[in-house]
Amino acid sequence: MSIPDYISPIVGYRVWTLSTMGLKSLCGEPWHPRQPLAARCRASAVVGRAEAVHDAHDVPQANCTCGIYAVKTLDHFRSAGYERFGICGEVFLWGKVVEHELGYRAQLAYPKNFFLSPDALPFTLAEIQSRLNMLTAYRSDVFVADPNGNIRLWAKDSGYDAAGLGYLIERSKQDHDRRQQERTLKKGDRVAILGRGIAVVEHVDSKWIQAVVWNKCELRIARKEIVWDEGNMRWETSHSSVSQTKPKVMSSACNTDQTGGITHGLHQQ
């Protein structure tokens, strides 16, 4: 898809949502790859009068609200909070264009480029690749809107950019290291023993952990049986994985059955 060379398109700023079906306007209008979006007037659906609808070639009208919207400046785009709604970028506007104080309404439009917020990027390279594949179908440049300067990820003329790919790889590595640090089981962490209660970790090695329940029962749990639950944001293990080593404080509240499993002292969650 190319912009007609016998006109000078106007460039504005706008936001899209992205799903498995591609880009959409915030109102749900789909934007198809390599195909300009042509404005349609839906005034009759709003005001309930058939005569309010004008022909497609007349869109947009100065006295109507129809047309494809974009704002004039990046400062206004950001100050209005549009960035939080989805994927931001510049857009070509051409055909008939109605100018307003802060923006435009156009007859035809197509994305010029996309700017992806680092905070909005998926964590894994596979997820990022999936998102990029949908965006590159539009043959529009793709950047990361990094605070230190925009980083090109993909160019319509040359494909993936080495600097952009390096940025994604380094970011993914840093995120992986951070998440691994957060998920390293250590002394003082709490482990939910499902259906029973919460144990506090006192010692960790490569095979076993020692934990205490209610400061009374010392437990031993195989390290491989403890998993991080992303939904609950906590360490968890099953009751069958737990064995008691000795009472930390002598109490009848902490007993074991014949298999070594805890029968008392673990309060119901």
URJOLIN-V684100 format. One record per run of one state. SS is the DSSP state (A for helix, B for strand, O for the rest). FROM is the first residue (numbers start at 1). TO is the last residue. Records with the same first field share a line. If there is no record, write none. Layout:
SS: FROM-TO, FROM-TO
//
This chain:
O: 1-9, 20-21, 25-29, 32-36, 39-42, 48-49, 53-55, 59-67, 72-73, 80-81, 86-86, 100-102, 112-112, 117-117, 121-124, 137-140, 147-148, 156-158, 161-161, 183-189, 194-196, 205-207, 214-216, 226-226, 230-233, 238-238, 248-255, 257-261, 263-269
B: 10-19, 22-24, 30-31, 37-38, 68-71, 87-99, 103-111, 113-116, 141-146, 149-155, 159-160, 190-193, 197-204, 208-213, 217-222, 227-229, 234-237, 242-247, 256-256, 262-262
A: 43-47, 50-52, 56-58, 74-79, 82-85, 118-120, 125-136, 162-182, 223-225, 239-241
//
